[in-house]
Amino acid sequence: MIGIIIILFLSWILLWLIEKKQLTVLGLAITKNRSKDFLIGLGIASFVCAAYHVMNVYLADNFWIYNKQMSIQVLFNSIWWILKSVLFEEFIFRGALLYIAINRIGAMWACMLSAISFGVYHWFSYGSFGNPLQMLIVLLMTGSFGWVLAFAFKKTGSIYLPIAIHLGWNLVNIFVFSNGPLGPQLMIKANANHLEGLMSLFTFLFQIFALPLGTYWYVKKFAKE
């Protein structure tokens, strides 16, 4: 939490020194539209992530079982960790730096720069640096995700929708389906069966493109300041 406070403080300094603006330009005030976007963004990301995991398991003749080691303490610790990590990344990549970049180099280039930076950041967080193929895959996956989050920020004038989309995906991916750095969480796979061949490729492509495309459609058609 201290890291997030430091980021907000540094963001405030940057915004004031470069743009003569306050943190309010990140769209932190709660409005009806922003609340609606937050709930819908959370729902879209959660649904797409759940669909991916269900396909990836049931098509492989596998299934999910409840993790009997789950406890209330683990639940709260995990959700708190996920929330902090999402806020940390959003305030870095879709916060003051993106706002300044949009004003200085235009929305298209700013969103692209944010997306590439987000992808490169995940080379290190995923431990893929040094493996060219894995780096390319990570850049494609997280970069496309980062671009649509940056686009959501630009279109709505608020950081709430990017936070909601990011949070929805991470909660379902990491906490519900135990696919992340926290290890076994709410649900775990019953056996070691996994997809191969064309079905594996299909679910892989679904994972890369479904959420960015679904989010882009919603933001383009319905989201507004």
N, C-alpha and C positions, 0 to 999 in steps of 0.2 A: 504493500500500500504506500510505503514511503516513496518507492520509485515512481508511482503514478503522481503523487503530490509534487515531486521534483520536476517531472515532465510538464505538468500544468504550470508550474512556476516559470520554467524556461520558455514555455509556449507564450505565456503572458509577456515576458520580456521581449521575445522575438517579434510578437505582434505589435507591441508598442514602439519598439525601435525602428522596425521596417515599415509598418503600415499605419502607425499611430492609432491602433485599434485595441479593443479589449477582448477578453476571452468570449464575450457574448457573440462574436462573429462566427463562432463554431456552432451556433444554433443550440445553445444549452437550455434556453427557456422552453418549458413544456407547453405545447399547444395541442389543439385537437388533432390537427393534421399529423403532427409528429408522433403523437400517441398512437394514432391509427397506423401510421407507417411502421412504428416499432413492433406492434402486435402482429401485423401482417408479415413483416420481414422475418420475425421470429418464427412464425408459422410456416412460411415457405421454406426456410432453411432447414427446419426440423423435419418437415415432410420429405424433402428431397434426400436428406441424409438417411432417414429411416428407410426410404424406398431403396436406396443403394445397398444398405446393409442387409435388408431382407432378401433382395435379389441375389446378392453375393453369397448368402448362406444357403437359402432354400434351393437354389438352382444347383448347388453342389451337394445335395442330399445331406445337408447338415441342419442344425436348428439351434436356437438359443435356449439357455437355461438360466434361471436366477442364481446369482452368486450368493451362496449362503454365508459367505464371509462379510457381506455388506452390513454396515452398521450405521446408526444415525450420525456418529462422529465422522466416519469415512464420507458419508453423503455430504455433510456440510463442508468438510475440509476440501473435498473434490470440487464442489460447486464454487466455493470461494476462490480456489486456485484458478479455475477456468475463467471466472468473472474478472479476476485481476489480470490474467494474461491477455484477455480480449481487450480490456480497457487500455492496458499498456501498449499493445500493438496499434489500436485504433487512434489513440492520441498522438502516436508517433507518425503513422502513415496516412491518416485521414484527419489530422488535426491542423495545427498552425502551419506546418510546413507545406501541406497541400493547399491551404487557403492562400498563403503567400505565393506559391508557385502558380496558382490559377491567375492571380492578379498580375504576375510578372511575365509569364510565358504563354498564357492562354490555357483554357480548360483541357483541350485535347492533349497537349504535350505534358501538362501537369499530371493528368490522370495516367498517362503512359509512364512517366517518371516514377510516380507512386507505385504503379503495378510492378515495374521492374525492380524497384528497391525492395518491395515486399517479397518478391520471388527470391532475390539474392539473399535477403535476410534469412529465409527458410533453408538456404543451402547449409547454413551453420546450425540452425536450430534442429534440422533433420539429420545433421551429420553426413551430408552428401557431398561436401566440398572435396574435390579431388577425383570424383567419379563422373566423367563427362556425361554419360548417358543418364545417370540418376539426376545430375544437376539440370539437364535439359528437361526431364520429366517434371521435376520439382518447380522449375521456372514456369513451365507451361501451366501446371495445376494451380500453384499459388499466385502466379502472375495474373492469370485470367480472373481469378477470384478477387485479387487486389484491384484490378481495373474496374470491375463492376462495383466494388465498394467505394472507390474514388468517384465513380460516376454518380452513385447514389448520394454521396455527400454534395457534389456539385448541383445536382438536380433539386435536392430538397433544401439546401442551405443549412443542413444540420448533420451532426455526427450520429444522431440517434438511429437512423435506419442502418448505416454501416455496422454499428454496434449490435443491433438486433440480429442482422443476418449472420454476422460472425459468431455471435453468442449462440444462436440457434443451432448452427452447424456443430460448433465445438461441444456444446452440452450433449447432443445426441451422439456424436461421433466418439467423444472421449469418455463421457460419464455413462451413457446408456449402453453403448456397444463396446466399451473397453478398448477402443482403438486409439491409443495415444500414450503419452509418457507416464501416465498414472497407473498403468498396469490394470489388472482385473478390477472392474467396477460393478455396475448393476447387473449386466447380462454378460454371460460368457458362452463361447461356442461349445457344443456338446462333444464334438470330435475334431479331428484334424483334416477332414475333407475340405478341399478348396477347388475353385473353378480353374479350368485350363482351356486352352484353345480359343475358339471364337467367342464363347460365352464369357470368358475372362476378359477378352478385349472389349466386348460390349459393355460390361459393367465398369471397366476402366474408363472408357470414353464417357459413359454416363456420369461417373464421378467427376470428370474434368469439366464437362460442358453443361450439365443439367442445371446446376444452381446458378452459374453466371447468366445463362440464357433466360432462365425463369425470373431471376432478379431484374435483368435488363428489361424484359417485357413489362414487369410490374412498374418499374421506375419510369420507363418511357411513357407508359399509358396512363398511370394513375397518380404517381407521386408528384407532389408539388410543395412549394414553400408555404 
